[in-house]
């Protein structure tokens, strides 16, 4: 099984490319998403196999804030 950094690398590159020229809003959006993911209630839902991944992505986006740019929302998905 690959380690987490191997799995995360392509996502980090994609986020960096999408954030080019708009670093502050992307940084804040990712910070809010990370804070949402750190919530024990959200974490429990992430590990619940009954909840589809699409619903989980929408949950994280909703918790991260309604002001997310469309590109940031798509990245979370």
Backbone as CSV, one residue per row, in Angstrom:
resi,resn,N_x,N_y,N_z,CA_x,CA_y,CA_z,C_x,C_y,C_z
1,UNK,0.844,-1.177,0.000,0.000,0.000,0.000,0.893,1.246,0.000
2,UNK,0.625,2.199,-0.899,1.450,3.406,-0.947,1.252,4.256,0.307
3,UNK,2.311,5.012,0.647,2.176,5.856,1.835,1.368,7.118,1.501
4,UNK,0.986,7.846,2.527,0.103,9.000,2.353,0.720,10.082,1.481
5,UNK,2.037,10.279,1.589,2.658,11.334,0.789,2.620,10.997,-0.695
6,UNK,2.721,9.722,-1.031,2.638,9.311,-2.431,1.232,9.564,-2.965
7,UNK,0.245,9.281,-2.164,-1.145,9.497,-2.568,-1.446,10.992,-2.658
8,UNK,-0.928,11.775,-1.735,-1.238,13.204,-1.666,-0.523,14.032,-2.727
9,UNK,0.596,13.567,-3.223,1.416,14.362,-4.140,0.643,14.899,-5.348
10,UNK,-0.084,14.070,-6.109,-0.784,14.629,-7.271,-1.858,15.652,-6.892
11,UNK,-2.474,15.462,-5.737,-3.476,16.429,-5.287,-2.812,17.751,-4.908
12,UNK,-1.672,17.676,-4.267,-0.944,18.892,-3.900,-0.513,19.652,-5.147
13,UNK,-0.037,18.942,-6.147,0.358,19.593,-7.403,-0.839,20.252,-8.071
14,UNK,-1.972,19.562,-8.093,-3.180,20.124,-8.704,-3.640,21.372,-7.955
15,UNK,-3.597,21.336,-6.636,-3.997,22.503,-5.841,-3.060,23.671,-6.103
16,UNK,-1.773,23.392,-6.188,-0.796,24.447,-6.444,-1.055,25.097,-7.799
17,UNK,-1.312,24.290,-8.814,-1.583,24.824,-10.150,-2.869,25.653,-10.158
18,UNK,-3.898,25.171,-9.508,-5.174,25.883,-9.478,-5.063,27.189,-8.696
19,UNK,-4.191,27.230,-7.708,-4.054,28.405,-6.849,-3.135,29.465,-7.434
20,UNK,-2.476,29.160,-8.510,-1.527,30.107,-9.094,-2.196,31.471,-9.303
21,UNK,-1.621,32.482,-8.695,-2.146,33.836,-8.806,-3.276,34.143,-7.828
22,UNK,-3.755,33.149,-7.111,-4.849,33.333,-6.153,-4.525,32.577,-4.875
23,UNK,-3.321,32.727,-4.411,-2.853,31.928,-3.282,-3.630,32.195,-1.990
24,UNK,-3.905,33.438,-1.688,-4.579,33.752,-0.417,-5.957,33.096,-0.306
25,UNK,-6.843,33.230,-1.317,-8.150,32.575,-1.168,-8.049,31.054,-1.125
26,UNK,-7.143,30.490,-1.903,-6.978,29.026,-1.893,-6.438,28.558,-0.555
27,UNK,-5.472,29.284,-0.037,-4.887,28.916,1.248,-5.951,28.932,2.343
28,UNK,-6.768,29.970,2.351,-7.828,30.068,3.359,-8.854,28.950,3.180
29,UNK,-9.224,28.659,1.955,-10.204,27.598,1.698,-9.667,26.245,2.142
30,UNK,-8.413,25.966,1.843,-7.819,24.692,2.257,-7.680,24.622,3.773
31,UNK,-7.393,25.753,4.400,-7.308,25.800,5.867,-8.678,25.467,6.476
32,UNK,-9.737,26.037,5.902,-11.087,25.750,6.414,-11.466,24.295,6.187
33,UNK,-11.104,23.754,5.027,-11.402,22.341,4.750,-10.646,21.443,5.725
34,UNK,-9.381,21.771,5.985,-8.588,20.975,6.932,-9.196,21.038,8.329
35,UNK,-9.664,22.208,8.713,-10.309,22.358,10.024,-11.580,21.509,10.077
36,UNK,-12.329,21.495,8.987,-13.545,20.669,8.933,-13.198,19.194,9.058
37,UNK,-12.147,18.771,8.371,-11.748,17.363,8.413,-11.223,16.953,9.781
38,UNK,-10.722,17.921,10.550,-10.191,17.615,11.880,-11.296,17.451,12.923
39,UNK,-12.502,17.862,12.590,-13.627,17.725,13.519,-13.932,16.238,13.699
40,UNK,-13.959,15.749,14.936,-14.200,14.320,15.171,-15.513,13.817,14.575
41,UNK,-16.520,14.670,14.529,-17.805,14.251,13.951,-17.680,14.033,12.449
42,UNK,-16.961,14.934,11.789,-16.743,14.784,10.345,-15.858,13.577,10.090
43,UNK,-14.827,13.417,10.901,-13.930,12.272,10.740,-14.695,10.955,10.864
44,UNK,-15.617,10.886,11.804,-16.414,9.665,11.964,-17.243,9.391,10.713
45,UNK,-17.797,10.437,10.136,-18.581,10.264,8.910,-17.710,9.809,7.744
46,UNK,-16.476,10.317,7.695,-15.567,9.938,6.607,-15.256,8.450,6.615
47,UNK,-15.316,7.847,7.777,-15.002,6.423,7.899,-16.249,5.540,7.856
48,UNK,-17.394,6.153,7.638,-18.642,5.389,7.580,-18.865,4.905,6.145
49,UNK,-18.771,3.607,5.896,-18.886,3.093,4.528,-20.282,3.252,3.925
50,UNK,-21.254,3.601,4.740,-22.618,3.767,4.225,-22.826,5.110,3.536
51,UNK,-21.901,6.039,3.741,-22.063,7.381,3.184,-21.253,7.486,1.894
52,UNK,-21.920,7.797,0.778,-21.216,7.904,-0.508,-20.187,9.039,-0.501
53,UNK,-19.123,8.856,-1.249,-18.045,9.852,-1.289,-18.540,11.209,-1.777
54,UNK,-19.527,11.225,-2.667,-20.062,12.500,-3.156,-20.698,13.294,-2.010
55,UNK,-21.409,12.600,-1.136,-22.018,13.270,0.014,-20.954,13.765,0.984
56,UNK,-19.899,12.997,1.150,-18.817,13.417,2.044,-18.141,14.674,1.512
57,UNK,-17.903,14.721,0.202,-17.275,15.901,-0.397,-18.160,17.127,-0.202
58,UNK,-19.455,16.966,-0.398,-20.376,18.088,-0.192,-20.399,18.524,1.269
59,UNK,-20.321,17.574,2.175,-20.283,17.889,3.603,-19.055,18.732,3.933
60,UNK,-17.892,18.285,3.470,-16.652,19.020,3.748,-16.725,20.412,3.134
61,UNK,-17.221,20.516,1.907,-17.339,21.822,1.259,-18.298,22.724,2.033
62,UNK,-19.401,22.169,2.506,-20.371,22.962,3.265,-19.787,23.439,4.588
63,UNK,-19.063,22.565,5.268,-18.458,22.939,6.546,-17.331,23.942,6.325
64,UNK,-16.623,23.821,5.204,-15.519,24.736,4.915,-16.024,26.145,4.647
65,UNK,-17.250,26.275,4.222,-17.824,27.600,4.055,-18.543,27.784,2.743
66,UNK,-19.618,28.561,2.782,-20.411,28.773,1.576,-19.725,29.671,0.551
67,UNK,-18.676,30.363,0.951,-18.013,31.294,0.040,-16.896,30.646,-0.774
68,UNK,-16.838,29.324,-0.776,-15.795,28.655,-1.557,-15.960,28.965,-3.039
69,UNK,-14.844,29.235,-3.697,-14.882,29.427,-5.142,-15.228,28.097,-5.797
70,UNK,-15.833,28.133,-6.977,-16.162,26.882,-7.667,-14.950,25.969,-7.866
71,UNK,-13.795,26.540,-8.177,-12.590,25.717,-8.382,-12.185,25.011,-7.094
72,UNK,-12.321,25.687,-5.976,-11.978,25.073,-4.692,-12.973,23.971,-4.352
73,UNK,-14.241,24.231,-4.598,-15.276,23.225,-4.348,-15.022,21.987,-5.216
74,UNK,-14.655,22.193,-6.476,-14.344,21.066,-7.361,-13.129,20.296,-6.871
75,UNK,-12.136,21.002,-6.349,-10.943,20.328,-5.837,-11.300,19.433,-4.660
76,UNK,-12.168,19.906,-3.794,-12.585,19.106,-2.640,-13.306,17.852,-3.105
77,UNK,-14.089,17.990,-4.161,-14.800,16.825,-4.703,-13.811,15.840,-5.254
